[in-house]
Amino acid sequence: MYRVSKSTAIIPDCLKPSRKLHSYYSRKFRDLPTFGKNCIIYLRSRKYRCLTEHC
């Protein structure tokens, strides 16, 4: 399993870093079988909240 543990994220609207974690969401991706084996990717992502007033 591969994990990234970065504690900040860049907010796309204002391009400023934020450390305020809002929530998590999960996604599951499936690919076509290769050599008779299924491929499933589980992704758990974090949502960050911007702390600037205008954002």
C-alpha distance matrix in Angstrom:
0.0 3.8 6.6 10.3 12.9 16.1 19.0 21.3 21.5 24.4 26.4 27.3 30.9 32.2 29.6 29.6 26.7 26.0 24.3 25.4 22.5 23.9 21.4 18.0 17.7 15.3 15.4 14.6 15.3 16.6 17.7 20.5 20.1 20.1 21.7 21.8 18.0 16.7 14.0 12.5 10.4 9.9 10.7 11.9 14.4 17.0 20.7 23.0 26.7 29.3 31.8 34.6 37.5 38.1 34.6
3.8 0.0 3.8 7.0 10.1 12.9 16.1 18.2 18.3 21.1 23.3 24.3 28.0 29.0 26.3 26.3 23.4 23.0 21.6 23.0 20.5 22.2 20.0 16.9 16.9 15.0 15.2 15.1 15.6 17.4 18.5 21.5 21.6 21.5 23.4 23.9 20.2 18.8 15.5 14.0 11.1 10.6 10.2 11.1 12.7 15.1 18.7 20.6 24.3 26.6 29.2 31.7 34.8 35.3 31.8
6.6 3.8 0.0 3.8 6.4 9.5 12.5 14.7 15.3 18.4 20.7 22.1 25.6 26.4 23.8 23.4 20.3 19.6 17.9 19.4 17.0 19.0 17.1 14.4 15.1 14.0 15.0 15.8 16.9 19.3 20.8 24.1 24.6 24.7 26.9 27.2 23.5 21.7 18.4 16.3 13.0 11.6 10.0 9.7 10.6 12.2 15.9 17.4 21.1 23.4 25.8 28.5 31.6 32.3 29.0
10.3 7.0 3.8 0.0 3.8 5.9 9.3 11.3 11.9 15.0 17.5 19.2 22.7 23.2 20.4 19.8 16.7 16.3 14.9 16.8 14.8 17.2 16.1 13.9 15.1 14.9 16.1 17.5 18.5 21.3 22.7 26.2 27.0 27.2 29.6 30.1 26.5 24.5 21.0 18.9 15.3 13.8 11.4 10.5 10.0 10.8 14.0 14.9 18.6 20.5 22.8 25.3 28.6 29.3 26.0
12.9 10.1 6.4 3.8 0.0 3.8 6.3 9.2 10.9 14.4 17.0 19.3 22.5 22.5 19.9 18.7 15.2 14.3 12.2 14.2 12.6 15.5 14.9 13.4 15.5 16.0 17.9 19.8 21.3 24.3 26.0 29.6 30.4 30.7 33.1 33.4 29.7 27.7 24.2 21.8 18.3 16.3 13.7 11.8 10.9 10.4 13.4 13.6 17.0 18.9 20.6 23.5 26.8 27.9 24.9
16.1 12.9 9.5 5.9 3.8 0.0 3.8 5.8 7.6 11.1 13.9 16.4 19.5 19.2 16.5 15.1 11.6 11.2 9.6 12.2 11.4 14.5 14.7 14.0 16.2 17.3 19.1 21.4 22.7 25.9 27.5 31.1 32.3 32.6 35.2 35.7 32.1 29.9 26.4 24.0 20.3 18.4 15.3 13.4 11.4 10.2 12.3 11.7 14.9 16.1 17.8 20.4 23.8 24.9 22.0
19.0 16.1 12.5 9.3 6.3 3.8 0.0 3.8 7.0 10.6 13.0 16.1 18.7 18.0 15.8 13.7 10.0 8.6 6.2 8.9 8.7 12.3 13.2 13.4 16.3 18.1 20.5 23.2 24.9 28.3 30.2 33.9 35.2 35.8 38.4 38.7 35.0 32.7 29.2 26.5 22.8 20.5 17.3 14.7 12.4 10.0 11.4 9.9 12.5 13.7 14.9 17.7 21.2 22.6 20.0
21.3 18.2 14.7 11.3 9.2 5.8 3.8 0.0 3.8 7.0 9.5 12.7 15.2 14.3 12.0 9.9 6.2 5.5 4.7 7.9 8.6 11.8 13.4 14.1 16.6 18.8 20.9 23.8 25.2 28.8 30.5 34.2 35.9 36.5 39.4 39.8 36.3 33.7 30.1 27.5 23.8 21.7 18.1 15.8 12.8 10.2 10.4 8.2 10.4 10.8 12.3 14.7 18.2 19.4 16.7
21.5 18.3 15.3 11.9 10.9 7.6 7.0 3.8 0.0 3.8 6.3 9.2 12.0 11.6 9.3 8.2 5.4 5.5 6.7 9.0 9.2 11.5 13.0 13.4 15.4 17.5 19.1 22.1 23.3 26.9 28.5 32.2 34.2 34.9 38.0 38.4 35.1 32.4 28.7 26.2 22.4 20.6 16.9 14.9 11.5 9.2 8.8 6.8 9.2 9.5 12.0 13.8 17.2 17.6 14.6
24.4 21.1 18.4 15.0 14.4 11.1 10.6 7.0 3.8 0.0 3.8 6.2 8.9 8.3 5.6 5.4 4.3 6.3 9.1 11.0 11.9 13.5 15.3 16.0 17.5 19.7 20.8 23.9 24.6 28.2 29.6 33.2 35.5 36.1 39.4 40.0 36.8 34.1 30.4 28.0 24.3 22.8 19.1 17.6 13.9 11.9 10.6 8.5 9.9 8.9 11.6 12.4 15.7 15.4 12.4
26.4 23.3 20.7 17.5 17.0 13.9 13.0 9.5 6.3 3.8 0.0 3.8 5.7 6.0 5.1 5.6 6.1 6.8 10.1 10.7 11.6 12.1 14.3 15.5 16.7 19.3 20.5 23.8 24.7 28.4 30.0 33.6 36.1 37.1 40.5 40.9 37.8 34.8 31.3 28.7 25.1 23.5 19.7 18.0 14.3 12.0 9.6 7.5 7.7 6.5 9.8 10.2 13.0 12.4 9.1
27.3 24.3 22.1 19.2 19.3 16.4 16.1 12.7 9.2 6.2 3.8 0.0 3.8 5.9 5.3 7.9 9.4 10.7 13.9 14.4 14.8 14.8 16.4 17.1 17.6 19.9 20.4 23.5 23.9 27.4 28.7 32.2 35.0 36.0 39.5 40.0 37.1 34.1 30.6 28.2 24.8 23.6 20.0 19.0 15.3 13.9 11.5 10.4 10.7 9.6 12.9 12.7 14.8 13.3 9.9
30.9 28.0 25.6 22.7 22.5 19.5 18.7 15.2 12.0 8.9 5.7 3.8 0.0 3.8 5.9 8.3 10.8 11.8 15.3 15.3 16.3 15.8 17.9 19.2 19.8 22.4 23.0 26.3 26.8 30.3 31.8 35.2 38.1 39.2 42.8 43.2 40.4 37.3 33.9 31.4 28.1 26.8 23.2 21.9 18.3 16.5 13.5 12.0 11.0 9.1 12.0 10.8 12.2 10.0 6.9
32.2 29.0 26.4 23.2 22.5 19.2 18.0 14.3 11.6 8.3 6.0 5.9 3.8 0.0 3.8 5.5 8.8 10.4 14.2 14.7 16.5 16.7 19.3 21.0 22.1 24.8 25.7 29.0 29.6 33.2 34.6 38.0 40.8 41.8 45.3 45.8 42.9 39.9 36.4 33.9 30.5 29.0 25.3 23.8 20.1 17.9 15.1 12.7 11.4 8.5 10.4 8.6 10.7 8.8 6.5
29.6 26.3 23.8 20.4 19.9 16.5 15.8 12.0 9.3 5.6 5.1 5.3 5.9 3.8 0.0 3.8 6.7 9.4 13.1 14.5 16.1 17.0 19.3 20.4 21.6 24.0 24.8 27.9 28.3 31.8 32.9 36.4 39.0 39.7 43.1 43.8 40.9 38.1 34.4 32.2 28.6 27.4 23.7 22.4 18.7 16.8 14.6 12.4 12.1 9.7 11.8 10.8 13.6 12.3 10.0
29.6 26.3 23.4 19.8 18.7 15.1 13.7 9.9 8.2 5.4 5.6 7.9 8.3 5.5 3.8 0.0 3.8 6.6 10.2 11.9 14.2 15.6 18.4 19.9 21.7 24.4 25.7 28.9 29.8 33.4 34.8 38.3 40.8 41.4 44.7 45.3 42.2 39.4 35.8 33.3 29.7 28.1 24.3 22.5 18.8 16.3 14.3 11.3 10.8 8.0 9.3 8.7 12.1 11.8 9.9
26.7 23.4 20.3 16.7 15.2 11.6 10.0 6.2 5.4 4.3 6.1 9.4 10.8 8.8 6.7 3.8 0.0 3.8 6.9 9.4 11.6 13.7 16.3 17.7 19.9 22.4 24.1 27.3 28.3 31.9 33.5 37.1 39.3 39.9 43.1 43.6 40.3 37.6 34.0 31.4 27.7 25.9 22.2 20.1 16.6 13.9 12.5 9.4 9.7 8.0 9.2 10.1 13.8 14.4 12.1
26.0 23.0 19.6 16.3 14.3 11.2 8.6 5.5 5.5 6.3 6.8 10.7 11.8 10.4 9.4 6.6 3.8 0.0 3.8 5.7 8.1 10.4 13.3 15.1 17.7 20.6 22.8 26.1 27.7 31.4 33.3 37.1 39.1 40.0 43.2 43.4 40.0 37.1 33.6 30.8 27.1 24.8 21.1 18.6 15.1 11.9 10.3 6.7 6.8 5.9 7.0 9.2 12.8 14.1 11.7
24.3 21.6 17.9 14.9 12.2 9.6 6.2 4.7 6.7 9.1 10.1 13.9 15.3 14.2 13.1 10.2 6.9 3.8 0.0 3.8 6.1 9.4 12.0 13.8 17.0 19.8 22.4 25.6 27.5 31.2 33.3 37.1 38.9 39.8 42.7 42.8 39.3 36.5 33.0 30.1 26.4 23.9 20.4 17.4 14.4 11.0 10.2 7.0 7.9 8.4 8.8 11.9 15.2 17.1 14.8
25.4 23.0 19.4 16.8 14.2 12.2 8.9 7.9 9.0 11.0 10.7 14.4 15.3 14.7 14.5 11.9 9.4 5.7 3.8 0.0 3.8 6.3 9.5 12.2 15.4 18.7 21.5 25.0 27.3 31.0 33.5 37.2 39.1 40.4 43.4 43.1 39.6 36.6 33.3 30.1 26.6 23.8 20.3 17.1 14.1 10.4 8.8 5.7 5.5 7.1 7.5 11.2 13.8 16.0 13.7
22.5 20.5 17.0 14.8 12.6 11.4 8.7 8.6 9.2 11.9 11.6 14.8 16.3 16.5 16.1 14.2 11.6 8.1 6.1 3.8 0.0 3.8 6.0 8.5 11.9 15.1 18.1 21.6 24.0 27.7 30.4 34.1 35.9 37.3 40.3 39.9 36.3 33.3 30.1 26.8 23.4 20.3 17.0 13.6 10.9 7.2 6.2 4.5 6.2 9.2 10.6 14.1 16.5 18.3 15.6
23.9 22.2 19.0 17.2 15.5 14.5 12.3 11.8 11.5 13.5 12.1 14.8 15.8 16.7 17.0 15.6 13.7 10.4 9.4 6.3 3.8 0.0 3.8 7.3 10.3 13.9 17.0 20.6 23.2 26.9 29.8 33.5 35.5 37.2 40.3 39.7 36.2 33.0 29.9 26.4 23.3 20.2 16.9 13.6 11.0 7.5 5.4 5.0 5.5 9.2 11.0 14.4 16.0 17.6 14.7
21.4 20.0 17.1 16.1 14.9 14.7 13.2 13.4 13.0 15.3 14.3 16.4 17.9 19.3 19.3 18.4 16.3 13.3 12.0 9.5 6.0 3.8 0.0 3.8 6.9 10.5 13.8 17.3 20.2 23.8 26.9 30.5 32.4 34.3 37.3 36.4 33.0 29.7 26.8 23.2 20.3 16.9 14.0 10.5 8.6 5.9 5.2 7.1 8.9 12.6 14.8 18.0 19.6 20.9 17.8
18.0 16.9 14.4 13.9 13.4 14.0 13.4 14.1 13.4 16.0 15.5 17.1 19.2 21.0 20.4 19.9 17.7 15.1 13.8 12.2 8.5 7.3 3.8 0.0 3.8 6.9 10.3 13.8 16.7 20.3 23.4 27.0 28.7 30.6 33.6 32.7 29.2 25.9 23.1 19.5 16.5 13.2 10.3 6.8 5.6 4.5 5.9 9.0 11.6 15.2 17.8 20.9 22.7 23.6 20.3
17.7 16.9 15.1 15.1 15.5 16.2 16.3 16.6 15.4 17.5 16.7 17.6 19.8 22.1 21.6 21.7 19.9 17.7 17.0 15.4 11.9 10.3 6.9 3.8 0.0 3.8 6.9 10.5 13.5 17.1 20.2 23.8 25.7 27.8 30.9 29.9 26.6 23.1 20.4 16.7 14.1 10.9 8.3 5.8 5.5 6.5 7.7 11.3 13.9 17.4 20.3 23.1 24.7 25.2 21.6
15.3 15.0 14.0 14.9 16.0 17.3 18.1 18.8 17.5 19.7 19.3 19.9 22.4 24.8 24.0 24.4 22.4 20.6 19.8 18.7 15.1 13.9 10.5 6.9 3.8 0.0 3.8 6.9 10.2 13.6 16.9 20.4 22.1 24.3 27.3 26.2 22.8 19.4 16.7 13.0 10.6 7.4 5.6 4.4 6.2 8.9 10.9 14.6 17.4 20.8 23.8 26.5 28.3 28.5 24.9
15.4 15.2 15.0 16.1 17.9 19.1 20.5 20.9 19.1 20.8 20.5 20.4 23.0 25.7 24.8 25.7 24.1 22.8 22.4 21.5 18.1 17.0 13.8 10.3 6.9 3.8 0.0 3.8 6.6 10.1 13.4 16.9 18.9 21.2 24.4 23.3 20.2 16.6 13.9 10.4 8.2 6.0 5.1 6.4 8.2 11.4 13.2 16.9 19.8 22.8 26.1 28.5 30.2 30.1 26.4
14.6 15.1 15.8 17.5 19.8 21.4 23.2 23.8 22.1 23.9 23.8 23.5 26.3 29.0 27.9 28.9 27.3 26.1 25.6 25.0 21.6 20.6 17.3 13.8 10.5 6.9 3.8 0.0 3.8 6.7 10.2 13.6 15.3 17.8 20.8 19.6 16.5 12.9 10.5 6.9 5.7 4.7 6.2 8.8 11.2 14.8 16.8 20.5 23.5 26.5 29.8 32.1 33.9 33.7 30.0
15.3 15.6 16.9 18.5 21.3 22.7 24.9 25.2 23.3 24.6 24.7 23.9 26.8 29.6 28.3 29.8 28.3 27.7 27.5 27.3 24.0 23.2 20.2 16.7 13.5 10.2 6.6 3.8 0.0 3.8 6.8 10.3 12.5 14.8 18.2 17.4 14.5 11.0 8.3 5.7 5.0 6.5 8.0 11.4 13.3 17.0 18.9 22.4 25.5 28.2 31.7 33.7 35.5 35.0 31.2
16.6 17.4 19.3 21.3 24.3 25.9 28.3 28.8 26.9 28.2 28.4 27.4 30.3 33.2 31.8 33.4 31.9 31.4 31.2 31.0 27.7 26.9 23.8 20.3 17.1 13.6 10.1 6.7 3.8 0.0 3.8 6.9 8.9 11.6 14.9 13.8 11.4 7.7 5.8 4.6 6.4 8.9 11.3 14.8 17.0 20.7 22.7 26.2 29.3 31.9 35.4 37.4 39.3 38.6 34.9
17.7 18.5 20.8 22.7 26.0 27.5 30.2 30.5 28.5 29.6 30.0 28.7 31.8 34.6 32.9 34.8 33.5 33.3 33.3 33.5 30.4 29.8 26.9 23.4 20.2 16.9 13.4 10.2 6.8 3.8 0.0 3.8 6.4 8.6 12.2 11.8 9.9 7.0 5.3 6.5 8.4 11.7 13.9 17.5 19.5 23.2 25.3 28.6 31.7 34.1 37.7 39.5 41.4 40.6 36.8
20.5 21.5 24.1 26.2 29.6 31.1 33.9 34.2 32.2 33.2 33.6 32.2 35.2 38.0 36.4 38.3 37.1 37.1 37.1 37.2 34.1 33.5 30.5 27.0 23.8 20.4 16.9 13.6 10.3 6.9 3.8 0.0 3.8 6.4 9.9 9.4 8.6 6.7 6.9 9.2 11.8 15.1 17.5 21.2 23.2 27.0 29.0 32.3 35.4 37.8 41.4 43.1 45.0 44.0 40.3
20.1 21.6 24.6 27.0 30.4 32.3 35.2 35.9 34.2 35.5 36.1 35.0 38.1 40.8 39.0 40.8 39.3 39.1 38.9 39.1 35.9 35.5 32.4 28.7 25.7 22.1 18.9 15.3 12.5 8.9 6.4 3.8 0.0 3.8 6.6 5.6 5.1 4.5 6.4 9.6 12.7 16.1 19.0 22.6 25.0 28.8 31.1 34.5 37.7 40.2 43.7 45.6 47.7 46.9 43.1
20.1 21.5 24.7 27.2 30.7 32.6 35.8 36.5 34.9 36.1 37.1 36.0 39.2 41.8 39.7 41.4 39.9 40.0 39.8 40.4 37.3 37.2 34.3 30.6 27.8 24.3 21.2 17.8 14.8 11.6 8.6 6.4 3.8 0.0 3.8 5.3 5.4 6.7 7.9 11.6 14.2 17.8 20.5 24.2 26.5 30.2 32.7 35.9 39.2 41.6 45.1 46.9 49.2 48.3 44.6
21.7 23.4 26.9 29.6 33.1 35.2 38.4 39.4 38.0 39.4 40.5 39.5 42.8 45.3 43.1 44.7 43.1 43.2 42.7 43.4 40.3 40.3 37.3 33.6 30.9 27.3 24.4 20.8 18.2 14.9 12.2 9.9 6.6 3.8 0.0 3.8 5.6 8.6 10.6 14.3 17.1 20.5 23.4 27.0 29.5 33.3 36.0 39.1 42.5 44.9 48.3 50.3 52.6 51.9 48.1
21.8 23.9 27.2 30.1 33.4 35.7 38.7 39.8 38.4 40.0 40.9 40.0 43.2 45.8 43.8 45.3 43.6 43.4 42.8 43.1 39.9 39.7 36.4 32.7 29.9 26.2 23.3 19.6 17.4 13.8 11.8 9.4 5.6 5.3 3.8 0.0 3.8 6.8 9.9 13.2 16.5 19.6 22.9 26.4 29.1 32.9 35.6 38.9 42.2 44.9 48.2 50.3 52.5 51.9 48.2
18.0 20.2 23.5 26.5 29.7 32.1 35.0 36.3 35.1 36.8 37.8 37.1 40.4 42.9 40.9 42.2 40.3 40.0 39.3 39.6 36.3 36.2 33.0 29.2 26.6 22.8 20.2 16.5 14.5 11.4 9.9 8.6 5.1 5.4 5.6 3.8 0.0 3.8 6.6 9.9 13.1 16.1 19.4 22.8 25.7 29.4 32.2 35.5 38.9 41.6 44.9 47.1 49.4 48.9 45.2
16.7 18.8 21.7 24.5 27.7 29.9 32.7 33.7 32.4 34.1 34.8 34.1 37.3 39.9 38.1 39.4 37.6 37.1 36.5 36.6 33.3 33.0 29.7 25.9 23.1 19.4 16.6 12.9 11.0 7.7 7.0 6.7 4.5 6.7 8.6 6.8 3.8 0.0 3.8 6.5 10.1 13.0 16.3 19.7 22.6 26.3 29.0 32.3 35.7 38.4 41.8 44.0 46.1 45.7 41.9
14.0 15.5 18.4 21.0 24.2 26.4 29.2 30.1 28.7 30.4 31.3 30.6 33.9 36.4 34.4 35.8 34.0 33.6 33.0 33.3 30.1 29.9 26.8 23.1 20.4 16.7 13.9 10.5 8.3 5.8 5.3 6.9 6.4 7.9 10.6 9.9 6.6 3.8 0.0 3.8 6.7 10.0 13.1 16.6 19.3 23.1 25.7 29.0 32.4 35.0 38.4 40.6 42.8 42.4 38.6
12.5 14.0 16.3 18.9 21.8 24.0 26.5 27.5 26.2 28.0 28.7 28.2 31.4 33.9 32.2 33.3 31.4 30.8 30.1 30.1 26.8 26.4 23.2 19.5 16.7 13.0 10.4 6.9 5.7 4.6 6.5 9.2 9.6 11.6 14.3 13.2 9.9 6.5 3.8 0.0 3.8 6.5 9.8 13.2 16.1 19.8 22.5 25.8 29.2 32.0 35.3 37.6 39.8 39.5 35.7
10.4 11.1 13.0 15.3 18.3 20.3 22.8 23.8 22.4 24.3 25.1 24.8 28.1 30.5 28.6 29.7 27.7 27.1 26.4 26.6 23.4 23.3 20.3 16.5 14.1 10.6 8.2 5.7 5.0 6.4 8.4 11.8 12.7 14.2 17.1 16.5 13.1 10.1 6.7 3.8 0.0 3.8 6.4 10.0 12.6 16.4 19.1 22.4 25.8 28.6 31.8 34.1 36.4 36.2 32.4
9.9 10.6 11.6 13.8 16.3 18.4 20.5 21.7 20.6 22.8 23.5 23.6 26.8 29.0 27.4 28.1 25.9 24.8 23.9 23.8 20.3 20.2 16.9 13.2 10.9 7.4 6.0 4.7 6.5 8.9 11.7 15.1 16.1 17.8 20.5 19.6 16.1 13.0 10.0 6.5 3.8 0.0 3.8 6.7 9.9 13.5 16.5 19.8 23.2 26.2 29.3 31.9 34.1 34.2 30.5
10.7 10.2 10.0 11.4 13.7 15.3 17.3 18.1 16.9 19.1 19.7 20.0 23.2 25.3 23.7 24.3 22.2 21.1 20.4 20.3 17.0 16.9 14.0 10.3 8.3 5.6 5.1 6.2 8.0 11.3 13.9 17.5 19.0 20.5 23.4 22.9 19.4 16.3 13.1 9.8 6.4 3.8 0.0 3.8 6.3 10.0 12.9 16.2 19.6 22.5 25.7 28.1 30.4 30.5 26.8
11.9 11.1 9.7 10.5 11.8 13.4 14.7 15.8 14.9 17.6 18.0 19.0 21.9 23.8 22.4 22.5 20.1 18.6 17.4 17.1 13.6 13.6 10.5 6.8 5.8 4.4 6.4 8.8 11.4 14.8 17.5 21.2 22.6 24.2 27.0 26.4 22.8 19.7 16.6 13.2 10.0 6.7 3.8 0.0 3.8 7.0 10.1 13.4 16.8 19.9 22.9 25.6 27.9 28.4 24.8
14.4 12.7 10.6 10.0 10.9 11.4 12.4 12.8 11.5 13.9 14.3 15.3 18.3 20.1 18.7 18.8 16.6 15.1 14.4 14.1 10.9 11.0 8.6 5.6 5.5 6.2 8.2 11.2 13.3 17.0 19.5 23.2 25.0 26.5 29.5 29.1 25.7 22.6 19.3 16.1 12.6 9.9 6.3 3.8 0.0 3.8 6.8 9.9 13.4 16.4 19.4 22.0 24.4 24.8 21.1
17.0 15.1 12.2 10.8 10.4 10.2 10.0 10.2 9.2 11.9 12.0 13.9 16.5 17.9 16.8 16.3 13.9 11.9 11.0 10.4 7.2 7.5 5.9 4.5 6.5 8.9 11.4 14.8 17.0 20.7 23.2 27.0 28.8 30.2 33.3 32.9 29.4 26.3 23.1 19.8 16.4 13.5 10.0 7.0 3.8 0.0 3.8 6.5 10.0 13.1 15.9 18.8 21.2 21.9 18.4
20.7 18.7 15.9 14.0 13.4 12.3 11.4 10.4 8.8 10.6 9.6 11.5 13.5 15.1 14.6 14.3 12.5 10.3 10.2 8.8 6.2 5.4 5.2 5.9 7.7 10.9 13.2 16.8 18.9 22.7 25.3 29.0 31.1 32.7 36.0 35.6 32.2 29.0 25.7 22.5 19.1 16.5 12.9 10.1 6.8 3.8 0.0 3.8 6.8 10.0 13.0 15.7 17.8 18.4 14.9
23.0 20.6 17.4 14.9 13.6 11.7 9.9 8.2 6.8 8.5 7.5 10.4 12.0 12.7 12.4 11.3 9.4 6.7 7.0 5.7 4.5 5.0 7.1 9.0 11.3 14.6 16.9 20.5 22.4 26.2 28.6 32.3 34.5 35.9 39.1 38.9 35.5 32.3 29.0 25.8 22.4 19.8 16.2 13.4 9.9 6.5 3.8 0.0 3.8 6.7 9.5 12.3 14.8 15.7 12.5
26.7 24.3 21.1 18.6 17.0 14.9 12.5 10.4 9.2 9.9 7.7 10.7 11.0 11.4 12.1 10.8 9.7 6.8 7.9 5.5 6.2 5.5 8.9 11.6 13.9 17.4 19.8 23.5 25.5 29.3 31.7 35.4 37.7 39.2 42.5 42.2 38.9 35.7 32.4 29.2 25.8 23.2 19.6 16.8 13.4 10.0 6.8 3.8 0.0 3.8 6.4 9.2 11.2 12.5 9.5
29.3 26.6 23.4 20.5 18.9 16.1 13.7 10.8 9.5 8.9 6.5 9.6 9.1 8.5 9.7 8.0 8.0 5.9 8.4 7.1 9.2 9.2 12.6 15.2 17.4 20.8 22.8 26.5 28.2 31.9 34.1 37.8 40.2 41.6 44.9 44.9 41.6 38.4 35.0 32.0 28.6 26.2 22.5 19.9 16.4 13.1 10.0 6.7 3.8 0.0 3.8 5.7 8.2 9.4 6.7
31.8 29.2 25.8 22.8 20.6 17.8 14.9 12.3 12.0 11.6 9.8 12.9 12.0 10.4 11.8 9.3 9.2 7.0 8.8 7.5 10.6 11.0 14.8 17.8 20.3 23.8 26.1 29.8 31.7 35.4 37.7 41.4 43.7 45.1 48.3 48.2 44.9 41.8 38.4 35.3 31.8 29.3 25.7 22.9 19.4 15.9 13.0 9.5 6.4 3.8 0.0 3.8 6.5 9.0 7.8
34.6 31.7 28.5 25.3 23.5 20.4 17.7 14.7 13.8 12.4 10.2 12.7 10.8 8.6 10.8 8.7 10.1 9.2 11.9 11.2 14.1 14.4 18.0 20.9 23.1 26.5 28.5 32.1 33.7 37.4 39.5 43.1 45.6 46.9 50.3 50.3 47.1 44.0 40.6 37.6 34.1 31.9 28.1 25.6 22.0 18.8 15.7 12.3 9.2 5.7 3.8 0.0 3.8 5.8 5.7
37.5 34.8 31.6 28.6 26.8 23.8 21.2 18.2 17.2 15.7 13.0 14.8 12.2 10.7 13.6 12.1 13.8 12.8 15.2 13.8 16.5 16.0 19.6 22.7 24.7 28.3 30.2 33.9 35.5 39.3 41.4 45.0 47.7 49.2 52.6 52.5 49.4 46.1 42.8 39.8 36.4 34.1 30.4 27.9 24.4 21.2 17.8 14.8 11.2 8.2 6.5 3.8 0.0 3.8 5.6
38.1 35.3 32.3 29.3 27.9 24.9 22.6 19.4 17.6 15.4 12.4 13.3 10.0 8.8 12.3 11.8 14.4 14.1 17.1 16.0 18.3 17.6 20.9 23.6 25.2 28.5 30.1 33.7 35.0 38.6 40.6 44.0 46.9 48.3 51.9 51.9 48.9 45.7 42.4 39.5 36.2 34.2 30.5 28.4 24.8 21.9 18.4 15.7 12.5 9.4 9.0 5.8 3.8 0.0 3.8
34.6 31.8 29.0 26.0 24.9 22.0 20.0 16.7 14.6 12.4 9.1 9.9 6.9 6.5 10.0 9.9 12.1 11.7 14.8 13.7 15.6 14.7 17.8 20.3 21.6 24.9 26.4 30.0 31.2 34.9 36.8 40.3 43.1 44.6 48.1 48.2 45.2 41.9 38.6 35.7 32.4 30.5 26.8 24.8 21.1 18.4 14.9 12.5 9.5 6.7 7.8 5.7 5.6 3.8 0.0
